[in-house]
Amino acid sequence: MRSARHHKTAKLANLFNALAAERPLQVPGVIHAYAAVLAERAGFKALYLSGAGVANASYGVPDIGITTLDDVLIDVKRITSRTKLPLLVDADTGWGNPRNTVREMNKAGAAGVHIEDQVEAKKCGHLGGKKLVSAAVMARRIESAVSGKKDRHFVVMARTDAVASEGLAAGIDRARKYRDAGADMIFAEALSGLEQYREFVDAVRIPVLANITEFGKTPLFTVEQLGEAGVSLALYPLSAFRAMNAAALKVYQALRAEGTQKNVVPLMQTRAELYEILGYEAAAKSR
């Protein structure tokens, strides 16, 4: 694709630049390249590819460590070919070789990854029963990931799921160790209050991300509230995906029950809107 190559070579932004332009930096999840186009059009300065998004949307399976690095890279390459915005990618537990994971993500156009301290058979961060590796094992994951950086602007973010099972103090202690191992930023998962974020921010002294996912343990704090707590990044990993799913199900149900889509057309994007957003006419003329 001619346009894909253009976006790839023109891409100058990175997550540090985006943070300098907006704090808290709002980072919406995108499940495919067109969603990335829509998010960029809406004015966001950075994007996110969720591991759950890849597993659920691209493969139709639960996010329990089934998808591989190669599976995720397919979506990373498609997204980064169509947007100049920096893309943060969920790298699960590093797939056994965080150094290689970082190298491959960097080559695919990602601006950064986060790696978590769960065991390889990971679970959603907002579910119970998560099992963690030791802080020392996770620190080695981070050191390995950092050693794979070819671009100094590439972000290695350490996610800790410890607060839910080990408590706030243990989560902060882990985060400090991950920072000392080389993590550029901290993903503090499943916190329940703004004061917890304040304590994380004060303790780690590097950017902290808050995962503002729906139907989880963290309240849907506003960017203003998060900013007052010192949070640097606000993540919305699957918000649009969930809305897409709800709308799609209504359309399928209406088609089946009513034998026509007439009553659900208002839910749909028009052909004209799609073509305008994609730059259909200009693309057709350039072929």
MIDO-867244 format. One record per residue (C-alpha): z, x, y; residue in one letter. Coordinates in steps of 0.05 Angstrom, whole numbers. Each point is the difference from the previous one (the first is absolute). Layout:
! MIDO-867244
        Z        X        Y   res
        Z        X        Y     A
...
END
This chain:
! MIDO-867244
        Z        X        Y   res
        0        0        0     M
      -21       27       68     R
       57      -35       36     S
       52       24      -50     A
      -19       73       12     R
        4      -11       75     H
       71      -27       -3     H
       22       57      -46     K
      -24       56       46     T
       22      -35       64     A
       72      -11      -25     K
       47       40       45     L
       64      -41       -1     A
       61       17      -41     N
       67      -33       -9     L
       35       47       49     F
      -50      -19       54     N
        9      -74      -16     A
       76        8        5     L
       -8       33       68     A
      -40      -59       24     A
       45      -55      -28     E
       72       -2      -22     R
       19      -36      -43     P
      -69        9      -29     L
      -22      -64      -33     Q
      -34       16      -67     V
      -33      -60      -34     P
      -21        1      -73     G
      -74       -5      -16     V
      -25      -14      -70     I
      -73       19        9     H
      -49       27       51     A
      -15      -67       34     Y
       74      -13       10     A
        4       69       34     A
      -57      -21       46     V
       38      -63       18     L
       65       36       13     A
      -34       52       44     E
      -34      -56       39     R
       69      -33       10     A
       22       63       36     G
       44       37      -50     F
        4       76        5     K
       15       16      -73     A
      -10      -32      -68     L
       33       -1      -68     Y
      -23       -5      -72     L
       54      -28      -45     S
        7       19      -73     G
       14      -73      -13     A
      -62      -17       39     G
      -43       44      -44     V
       32      -25      -64     A
        0      -74       18     N
      -65       -6       39     A
      -46       52      -30     S
       24       -4      -73     Y
       38      -66       -6     G
       62       33      -31     V
       73        5       23     P
       22       61       39     D
       40       35      -55     I
      -34       67       -4     G
      -62      -23      -37     I
      -51       23       52     T
      -19       74        4     T
      -16       49       55     L
      -74      -10      -14     D
        8      -75        7     D
       32        7       68     V
      -50       52       24     L
      -57      -49       -9     I
       31      -47       51     D
       21       57       46     V
      -72       25        4     K
      -28      -69       13     R
       50      -13       56     I
       -5       67       34     T
      -76       -5       -1     S
        4      -61       45     R
       54       15       51     T
       21       57       44     K
       74      -21       -2     L
       50       43      -38     P
       16      -27      -69     L
       69        7      -33     L
       -4       -7      -75     V
       52      -20      -52     D
       -1       57      -50     A
       54      -30      -45     D
       38       58      -32     T
      -56       50        8     G
      -32      -12      -68     W
       33       61      -30     G
      -34       50       46     N
       16      -13       74     P
      -36       64       21     R
      -65      -25      -30     N
       12      -70       26     T
        5       24       72     V
      -62       43       -7     R
      -41      -58      -28     E
       26      -49       52     M
      -15       48       56     N
      -71       10      -26     K
       -9      -75       -6     A
       16       -9       74     G
       73      -23       -2     A
       45       21       58     A
       63        1      -42     G
       36      -24      -63     V
       69      -23      -18     H
       32       21      -65     I
       62      -35      -27     E
       62       20      -38     D
       -6      -51      -57     Q
      -15       19      -72     V
      -73        0      -21     E
        5      -72      -26     A
       14      -24       70     K
       14      -71       26     K
       -9      -36       65     C
       50       27       50     G
       28      -69       14     H
       16      -17      -72     L
       64       16      -37     G
        8       48      -58     G
      -37       59       31     K
       14       67      -32     K
       -2       64       41     L
      -10       73      -15     V
       52       49       25     S
       -4       24       72     A
      -17       69      -26     A
      -59      -26      -40     V
      -26      -39       60     M
        8       60       45     A
      -45       39      -47     R
      -51      -57        4     R
        0        8       76     I
       -5       75       -3     E
      -59       -6      -48     S
      -34      -51       46     A
       10       43       61     V
      -30       59      -36     S
      -64      -40       -9     G
      -11      -11       75     K
      -65       31       26     K
        5      -36       67     D
       64       12       39     R
       -6      -71       29     H
        2      -32      -69     F
       65      -38       -8     V
       44        5      -61     V
       50      -57        5     M
       59       -5      -47     A
       21      -70      -22     R
       70      -12      -25     T
       20      -62      -39     D
       72       24       -6     A
       34      -46       50     V
       -6      -62      -44     A
       34       32      -60     S
       39       60       26     E
       20      -23       70     G
      -18       20       71     L
       36       67        0     A
      -35       22      -64     A
      -67      -22       28     G
       10       39       63     I
       23       61      -39     D
      -63       -3      -42     R
      -43       -9       62     A
       29       63       31     R
      -15       40      -63     K
      -71      -26       -1     Y
       -8       19       74     R
       26       69      -16     D
      -51        5      -57     A
      -55      -10       51     G
      -10      -75       10     A
      -30      -17       67     D
       26      -71        2     M
       48      -45      -39     I
      -14      -68      -30     F
       67      -35       -6     A
      -12      -56      -49     E
       34      -67       -5     A
       50        6       56     L
       34      -64       22     S
       22       13       71     G
      -19       34       65     L
       64       41        0     E
      -21       31      -66     Q
      -65       22       32     Y
       38       29       59     R
       43       41      -47     E
      -62       25      -37     F
      -34       19       65     V
       61       35       27     D
       11       38      -65     A
      -70       24      -18     V
      -29       16       69     R
      -72      -10      -23     I
      -42      -64        5     P
       27      -58      -42     V
      -44      -56      -27     L
       26      -71      -11     A
      -35      -42      -52     N
       -4      -70       30     I
      -27      -35      -62     T
        5      -74      -10     E
       46      -31      -53     F
       40       64       -7     G
       69       26       18     K
      -17       22       70     T
        1      -54       55     P
      -65       -8       39     L
       23       40       59     F
      -44        3       62     T
      -29       65       27     V
       48       -6       59     E
       60       -3      -46     Q
      -25       58      -42     L
      -14       41       62     G
       71      -11       25     E
       24       26      -68     A
      -42       63        8     G
      -50      -18      -55     V
      -67       36        9     S
      -46      -40      -47     L
       -1      -73      -19     A
      -37      -14      -64     L
      -31      -67      -21     Y
      -28       19      -68     P
      -27      -66      -28     L
        4      -52       56     S
      -75      -13        6     A
      -10        5      -75     F
       51      -55      -12     R
      -33      -44       52     A
      -69       13      -31     M
       27      -20      -68     N
       31      -64       24     A
      -65      -21       35     A
      -43       20      -59     A
       43      -41      -48     L
       -7      -62       44     K
      -75        8        1     V
       -5        8      -76     Y
       46      -60      -11     Q
      -40      -43       48     A
      -66       18      -32     L
       27      -17      -68     R
       36      -64       19     A
      -48      -28       51     E
      -66       28      -22     G
      -16       24       70     T
       26       50       51     Q
       -7      -47       60     K
       75       -8       12     N
       15       75       -2     V
      -57       26       43     V
       49        6       59     P
       37       54      -40     L
      -63       43       -3     M
      -29       54       44     Q
      -70      -21       21     T
      -62       38      -19     R
      -12       15       74     A
       70       30        7     E
       -8       43      -61     L
      -68       27       23     Y
       26       13       70     E
       60       40      -25     I
      -43       40      -49     L
      -53       14       52     G
      -52      -31      -45     Y
      -59        1       47     E
       10       72       23     A
        8       23      -72     A
      -63      -37      -22     A
      -41       31       56     K
       25       71      -16     S
      -23       -3      -73     R
END
